Amino acid sequence: MNKVQIGIAAGVILVTSACSSISPELDGYHEGWRRATVLEVGPGQTLNAVDPVDDCRTGFGWDASQMRFAVTAYSLGGGSIAKKRRVVAVPEQHVAQVGDQVAINVQDCRLALRAITESTTHH
């Protein structure tokens, strides 16, 4: 390899490794898990979800009024800045706050949000 080829190869490696470390993909992406931002948290009956596209409270029936939910926003992908909103259940043991980065499942409303940790992402 000459110096130009080595430089190009090093540049490609640097760019691809930087991209993967900036935006790690969640494990379970193909099962519907997406990275989301918490916009609001509260009891089901008082949560004011402004124009949610998907509202998972409906799947819990009368129990929803006593459960905690979060309004979340996640990217539609493909470099789009557009965000889709989804209301998801918050597990009792989870302390969700506005601004938290969490994982939500966009395929199954029965699955509550989960914290994002090193074990839930890969680079």
Secondary structure as a PSIPRED ss2 file (coil, helix, strand):
# PSIPRED VFORMAT (PSIPRED V4.0)

   1 M C   1.000  0.000  0.000
   2 N C   1.000  0.000  0.000
   3 K H   0.000  1.000  0.000
   4 V H   0.000  1.000  0.000
   5 Q H   0.000  1.000  0.000
   6 I H   0.000  1.000  0.000
   7 G H   0.000  1.000  0.000
   8 I H   0.000  1.000  0.000
   9 A H   0.000  1.000  0.000
  10 A H   0.000  1.000  0.000
  11 G H   0.000  1.000  0.000
  12 V H   0.000  1.000  0.000
  13 I H   0.000  1.000  0.000
  14 L H   0.000  1.000  0.000
  15 V H   0.000  1.000  0.000
  16 T H   0.000  1.000  0.000
  17 S H   0.000  1.000  0.000
  18 A H   0.000  1.000  0.000
  19 C H   0.000  1.000  0.000
  20 S H   0.000  1.000  0.000
  21 S H   0.000  1.000  0.000
  22 I H   0.000  1.000  0.000
  23 S C   1.000  0.000  0.000
  24 P C   1.000  0.000  0.000
  25 E E   0.000  0.000  1.000
  26 L E   0.000  0.000  1.000
  27 D C   1.000  0.000  0.000
  28 G C   1.000  0.000  0.000
  29 Y H   0.000  1.000  0.000
  30 H H   0.000  1.000  0.000
  31 E H   0.000  1.000  0.000
  32 G C   1.000  0.000  0.000
  33 W E   0.000  0.000  1.000
  34 R E   0.000  0.000  1.000
  35 R E   0.000  0.000  1.000
  36 A E   0.000  0.000  1.000
  37 T E   0.000  0.000  1.000
  38 V E   0.000  0.000  1.000
  39 L E   0.000  0.000  1.000
  40 E E   0.000  0.000  1.000
  41 V E   0.000  0.000  1.000
  42 G E   0.000  0.000  1.000
  43 P E   0.000  0.000  1.000
  44 G C   1.000  0.000  0.000
  45 Q C   1.000  0.000  0.000
  46 T C   1.000  0.000  0.000
  47 L C   1.000  0.000  0.000
  48 N C   1.000  0.000  0.000
  49 A C   1.000  0.000  0.000
  50 V C   1.000  0.000  0.000
  51 D C   1.000  0.000  0.000
  52 P C   1.000  0.000  0.000
  53 V C   1.000  0.000  0.000
  54 D E   0.000  0.000  1.000
  55 D E   0.000  0.000  1.000
  56 C H   0.000  1.000  0.000
  57 R H   0.000  1.000  0.000
  58 T H   0.000  1.000  0.000
  59 G H   0.000  1.000  0.000
  60 F H   0.000  1.000  0.000
  61 G H   0.000  1.000  0.000
  62 W H   0.000  1.000  0.000
  63 D H   0.000  1.000  0.000
  64 A H   0.000  1.000  0.000
  65 S H   0.000  1.000  0.000
  66 Q H   0.000  1.000  0.000
  67 M C   1.000  0.000  0.000
  68 R E   0.000  0.000  1.000
  69 F E   0.000  0.000  1.000
  70 A E   0.000  0.000  1.000
  71 V E   0.000  0.000  1.000
  72 T E   0.000  0.000  1.000
  73 A E   0.000  0.000  1.000
  74 Y E   0.000  0.000  1.000
  75 S E   0.000  0.000  1.000
  76 L C   1.000  0.000  0.000
  77 G C   1.000  0.000  0.000
  78 G C   1.000  0.000  0.000
  79 G C   1.000  0.000  0.000
  80 S C   1.000  0.000  0.000
  81 I C   1.000  0.000  0.000
  82 A C   1.000  0.000  0.000
  83 K E   0.000  0.000  1.000
  84 K E   0.000  0.000  1.000
  85 R E   0.000  0.000  1.000
  86 R E   0.000  0.000  1.000
  87 V E   0.000  0.000  1.000
  88 V E   0.000  0.000  1.000
  89 A E   0.000  0.000  1.000
  90 V C   1.000  0.000  0.000
  91 P C   1.000  0.000  0.000
  92 E C   1.000  0.000  0.000
  93 Q C   1.000  0.000  0.000
  94 H C   1.000  0.000  0.000
  95 V C   1.000  0.000  0.000
  96 A C   1.000  0.000  0.000
  97 Q C   1.000  0.000  0.000
  98 V C   1.000  0.000  0.000
  99 G C   1.000  0.000  0.000
 100 D C   1.000  0.000  0.000
 101 Q E   0.000  0.000  1.000
 102 V E   0.000  0.000  1.000
 103 A E   0.000  0.000  1.000
 104 I E   0.000  0.000  1.000
 105 N E   0.000  0.000  1.000
 106 V C   1.000  0.000  0.000
 107 Q C   1.000  0.000  0.000
 108 D C   1.000  0.000  0.000
 109 C C   1.000  0.000  0.000
 110 R C   1.000  0.000  0.000
 111 L C   1.000  0.000  0.000
 112 A C   1.000  0.000  0.000
 113 L C   1.000  0.000  0.000
 114 R E   0.000  0.000  1.000
 115 A E   0.000  0.000  1.000
 116 I C   1.000  0.000  0.000
 117 T C   1.000  0.000  0.000
 118 E H   0.000  1.000  0.000
 119 S H   0.000  1.000  0.000
 120 T H   0.000  1.000  0.000
 121 T E   0.000  0.000  1.000
 122 H E   0.000  0.000  1.000
 123 H C   1.000  0.000  0.000
